[in-house]
């Protein structure tokens, strides 16, 4: 079985840049997202740069059978993951009681359930290749987020789950890293209907820089990688301020909400 890097949410934003970074470091890729046309364009770009053309698998990860179908498609092509990159996810701005309930449950399916299943589905092959798992969380993972309650809670799960897996899978030679970006200007903002105040620009990073930080952190076996000095300072500050104070600030600064980023479509 040929080892590959499986990247979800690869059709835009950080996911696209993660694909470029992994390809530049010599990895063979499998790109997963719903938008097959974008994946093919990215695969053609990578191939034009002299790397093997990535395998493209169009999938809606909110579906309960998506991971099983991906596993079957990989096996049929003689491929197995050496690294899994769980980047697909989306957020929604607004009060949880006011937002569409089915959309919020879909967010849980993608941000939590699919990520969990993909993290566990290929443990044996990850161990064979002494590979790893890179889960894209967020600085939002470090506190509750009124105005994006389900999204923040989903990222808190990703962080907690990834840290625990880091400890559990280390004896099998598997690295697990939670990447925690702050503001990154991608399609995530349009999907979530979130607007960032000008203050957020001070800690905003390009998607490519965030992707490189994630790659380097996984390569070094880091448990958590907060992207950027400004975001590291914000996370440190969160540890000392009561949540009640932070949540009032989030309410008053409607739109800041410790913003985040990944491809808004799986």
N, C-alpha and C positions, 0 to 999 in steps of 0.2 A: 504494500500500500504506500502510495506516494504522500509524504507529509506536506500539508498546506496550511496557510493562515486563513481562517474563516473570519470575514469582517462583515458585520451586519450594519445596516444603515449607511451603506457605502455610496449612495446616490447623490449626496450633497454634504456640505459643511465639514465637520471634523471627520466624518466617516470617509469622505473622498480623500482628505489629506492623509489620513491614516493609511489608506491603500497606497498612496504615492510614497509615503515614508517606508512602509514595509517592503514595497517593491524595490525601492532604491537600495535597500539593505540586502537584496538578493533572495527575498522570500517569494515562493509561488503562492498565488492568492486565489481564494474563492470569494466573490463579491455577492452579497445578498441585499436585496431591497425590493420594494414593489415596482419601482420604475425601471423596467428592463432597458428602455432606450438610453437612459442615463448611465446605467451600468455598462452597457456595450460601448458607449462613447468613452468612458473611463478605461475600459479594458483595451480599446484600440489605442488610446493615448499611451498607456503603459507599454503595450507591445511595440509601438512606434519608437519608444525610447530604448529598445534593445532587450527588454525583458520578456520572458514567456507571457503570452496573453492570459490574463486571469480567466478562470471559469466563472461564468455568470449564472446565477440561480435566482430567478425572480420568485419572491415569496412574500406573503402577508403573514408576518409573525404573530399577529393577533389571533390567527386561527389555531385551534387546539391541536391540529394535526401537522402544523408547519414544521416543527423540529423533526418529527419522525420522517416526513417527506424529504427534508434536507439530508438527513442521515442516509436514507435509501439512495438518493441521487448521488451523494458522494461515493458510497460503496459501489454503485454501478459503474462509476468512472475510475475505480481503483484509487480513491483518495481518502485520506483521513487527516483530521486536524492535528497539527502540532501546537498551534496557538489558536485560541478563540478570542475574538475581539467583539464584545457586546457594546455596540455604540447606538443601535437603533433606540429611539425613544421620542416622546413628545410631551408637551405641557399645555395646560389651559389656564388662562387668567380669568379670575372671577370667583365669587363666593361659591363654595362647594354645593350649597343648597340651591343655587340658582343655575349652575351649569348643567348641561345635558348629562343625565346619569349614565346613559349607555356609553357616551364618549369617555367619561371618567373611568368606567369599568374597563373600557378598551385600553385606556392608558395603563391601568394596573396589569392587564394582560400582556402588554408589550414591555413596559418598563420593569416589571417584576417577574411575572410568570415565565415569559419567553426567555428572559435573561437567566433565570434560575435553571430552566430546563437545558439551555445551551451550555451553561457552566458545568452541568453534571453529566450531560449525555455522552461526552467524549473523554471522560477522565482516563480511561485505559489507554487511548491513543496518545493523550497528552503525556502520560507517564512514560510510554514507550520512547517518546521523542524528547523527554525532559523539557517539555515546552511550558506553556503558561496560559493564563486567562487575563485579559485586560478588560475590565468593566468600567464604562464611562459613567461616573456618578456626577457630582456637582458640589460646589460650595453650599448649595441649597441643602445638602445632606446634613449639615451641622446644626440646623435649627428648624422649628416649625415655621410654616409660611402662610399666614393668612392672606387670602387672595389667590393662592395657588396651593391649597392645602393638600390635595391628593398628589400633585407633582412633587412637592417637597417631601412628603411621606415616602413616596416611591424611591426617591434618591437616598433618603435615610436608610431604607432597606438595602439598597445596592451597596452602600458603604459598609453597613454592618455585616451583611452576608459575605462581601468580598474579604473583609478583614478576618472573619472566621475561617473562610476557605484558605486564606493565606497560611493560617496555622495548621489546618487539618491536612492540607495536601503537600505541605513542605516535605514530609518524610518520603513522599513518592517522587520527589524531584520536580514538582510542578510549582511554578511561580504564579502568584495571583496578586494583581495590582488594581487598586481603585484609583482612577484618574478623576480629579475634581477640578473642572474648569470653572472660571467665573464668566463674566460677559464675553461672548464671542459673537460677532455679527454674522449670523447664518439665517437660513430659512426658519429656524426655530422661533424667532420672534414673530414672524408673520403668522405661523400656525397657532401660536399661543395667544396672539393678540396682545402681546406685552410690549410696552414702550419703555425704553430706558432713559432715565434722566441724564443730563450732561455729566453729572458726577461719576456715572458708571464708566465713562470713557477713560478715566484715570487708570482703571485696572483691566480694561479690555485688551484681549490678545488676539492676534491673527490665528485662524484655525490651523494653519500649518505649524505654527509654534507650539500650539497645544498638542497637536499630534506628535511632534518630535519629543516633547516632554513625556508624553505617555509611553512612547516607544523606549526611550532611554530608561524610564523608571522600571518598566517590565524587564528590560535587559539586565538591570542591576538587582532585580528581585525586591524592589521596594513594595511595602504594603500599601501605602497611600501616597499619591503624588498630587499636591495642590498646585495648580498651574499659575506661576507668576508670583513675584515677591509681594505685590499689592494684595493679592488674594490670600496669600499665606498670612499676612498681617491681619486681614479681616477675620480669618478663621481663628487666629490666636486671640483676637479681641472677643470673639463670640464665647470663648471658653471662660471669660472673666465677667461678662455681663449677664444678668438674669434674662431668661427667655422672655419674661413679661416686658422688659424694656425693649428688647430687640423686636418683638412682635408689634409693639406700639409704633416703633420707628418704621417698620415695614408698612403698616397701615397708613401712616402719615406720608410716606414717600411712595405712594401708589405708583407702581411701575418698576421700582428698583428691585425689590424682592430677591436680593442675592442671586442675580440672574445666572443663567446657565447656557449650555449649548450642546446640541448634537443634531444630527439630521432629524428633521421633524417627521419624516416618513420612513417606515422601516425598510 
